[in-house]
Amino acid sequence: MIHLEKIDPKNVWDIIGLKVSKAQKKFVTSNDISIVQAYTSIGTDCTALPFGIYNDKKAVGFLMICYNEMALDDYYDDIITPKELRNNYSILSFMIDKRYQKRGYGREAMKLALDFIKTFPCGKAEYCFLSYVPDNDVAAKFYHSFGFQENGETIGCTKVAVLKL
């Protein structure tokens, strides 16, 4: 049974140990970097919520949900988030370990993430957005299957896709 667990001192090393294949590394930020991003968002107007994706008691993936990711732009000189995405949710990171891919875990985890977002845990919002590397056709197809659509914006070298909540 797939479920999400908040990252804590008990599970952080299991999540950091999860990896994608060599071919996928160019598409996904490593989990340790994402967890550092979550920690460093404390004290900003951005809320980062990192979760382990679990199949029963086994860590199989990682995702991070953010609220008001736009607030982090004040801290990074090279990233500009589209202004219309202020005070909305984002899925900043999403991965399934290479050993557990193609088993439906990603699809179930994305459903859980979107259900969680729709409870508006950090505040009301109109959209959820994410971004992906343009030549990651697998990710594009996966995100489109949940209703995410590109809006013509970019973040760095990634395409932005938006879902109306």
C-alpha positions in Angstrom: 0.0 0.0 0.0 1.5 3.3 -1.1 1.5 6.1 1.4 3.4 9.3 2.2 5.5 9.9 5.3 7.0 13.2 6.4 10.8 13.2 6.4 12.2 13.0 9.9 15.4 11.9 11.7 14.2 8.2 11.5 13.7 8.0 7.7 15.9 10.7 6.2 18.8 8.4 5.4 16.5 5.9 3.7 15.2 8.7 1.5 18.7 10.1 0.7 19.7 6.5 -0.3 17.1 6.4 -3.1 18.5 6.9 -6.6 17.3 7.2 -10.2 19.1 5.5 -13.1 22.1 7.2 -14.7 20.0 8.3 -17.7 17.5 10.0 -15.4 20.0 11.9 -13.3 19.8 14.9 -15.6 16.1 15.2 -15.0 15.9 15.0 -11.2 17.5 16.9 -8.3 19.1 14.5 -5.8 17.0 13.9 -2.7 19.7 15.2 -0.4 19.8 18.6 -2.2 15.9 18.7 -2.1 15.9 18.1 1.6 18.5 20.8 2.1 16.2 23.1 0.1 13.4 22.2 2.4 15.4 23.0 5.5 16.7 26.3 4.1 13.2 27.4 3.3 12.4 27.6 7.0 12.1 31.3 8.0 11.0 32.3 4.5 7.5 32.9 3.1 7.8 29.5 1.3 6.7 26.3 3.0 8.4 23.1 1.9 7.0 19.7 2.8 9.3 16.8 2.0 7.8 13.3 2.0 9.0 9.8 1.6 7.0 7.6 -0.7 6.5 4.2 0.9 5.2 0.8 -0.2 4.1 -0.5 3.2 7.3 0.0 5.3 9.7 0.2 2.3 10.9 3.6 1.1 10.5 3.7 -2.7 10.5 7.4 -3.6 10.5 11.0 -2.6 8.4 14.1 -3.3 8.4 17.6 -2.0 5.4 19.9 -2.1 5.9 23.6 -1.7 3.6 26.5 -1.0 4.6 29.9 -2.3 7.8 28.7 -3.9 8.0 32.2 -5.5 9.2 33.5 -2.1 12.6 31.7 -2.6 13.4 33.9 -5.6 14.6 36.5 -3.2 17.4 34.1 -2.2 18.5 32.9 -5.7 19.9 35.2 -8.3 19.5 32.8 -11.2 16.0 31.5 -10.8 12.9 33.5 -11.6 9.5 31.8 -10.8 6.6 33.2 -12.8 4.8 35.8 -10.7 1.3 34.4 -11.3 2.4 31.3 -9.4 2.8 33.3 -6.1 0.8 31.8 -3.2 0.1 28.6 -5.1 1.3 25.0 -4.5 4.1 23.3 -6.4 5.6 19.9 -6.6 9.2 20.8 -6.5 10.6 17.3 -6.5 9.3 13.9 -7.5 11.1 10.6 -7.9 10.8 6.8 -7.7 13.9 4.8 -7.0 15.2 2.9 -10.0 14.5 -0.4 -8.3 10.8 0.4 -7.9 9.9 2.1 -11.2 7.2 0.7 -13.5 5.1 -0.7 -10.7 2.5 2.1 -10.4 4.0 3.6 -7.3 4.6 7.0 -8.9 1.0 7.2 -10.1 -0.4 6.4 -6.7 2.0 8.8 -5.0 1.0 11.6 -7.3 -2.7 11.0 -6.6 -1.9 11.1 -2.8 0.2 14.3 -3.3 -2.6 16.1 -5.2 -5.3 14.9 -2.7 -3.1 16.4 0.1 -2.6 19.7 -1.8 -6.4 19.9 -2.3 -6.8 20.1 1.5 -5.0 23.4 1.3 -2.7 22.7 4.3 -0.8 25.9 3.9 -3.5 28.2 2.6 -6.0 28.5 -0.2 -4.6 28.4 -3.8 -5.9 28.3 -7.3 -3.1 26.3 -8.9 -0.5 23.6 -8.4 2.5 23.8 -10.7 5.6 21.8 -11.5 8.4 22.0 -13.9 10.3 19.5 -15.9 13.2 19.3 -18.4 11.8 19.7 -21.9 13.3 16.5 -23.3 11.9 14.3 -20.5 9.0 12.9 -22.5 8.2 10.3 -19.9 7.6 13.0 -17.2 5.6 15.2 -19.6 3.2 12.3 -20.5 2.9 11.4 -16.8 2.1 14.9 -15.6 -0.3 15.5 -18.5 -2.2 12.3 -17.4 -3.0 14.2 -14.2 -4.2 17.3 -16.0 -1.0 19.4 -15.8 -0.7 21.7 -18.9 2.3 23.8 -20.0 1.5 27.5 -19.7 4.4 28.8 -21.8 6.5 29.9 -18.8 9.9 28.5 -17.8 11.9 28.2 -14.6 15.6 28.1 -15.6 15.8 25.6 -18.4 12.6 23.7 -17.4 9.0 24.0 -18.7 6.3 25.0 -16.3 3.1 22.9 -16.2 0.0 24.0 -14.2 -3.0 22.3 -12.8 -6.1 24.2 -11.7 -7.1 23.0 -8.3 
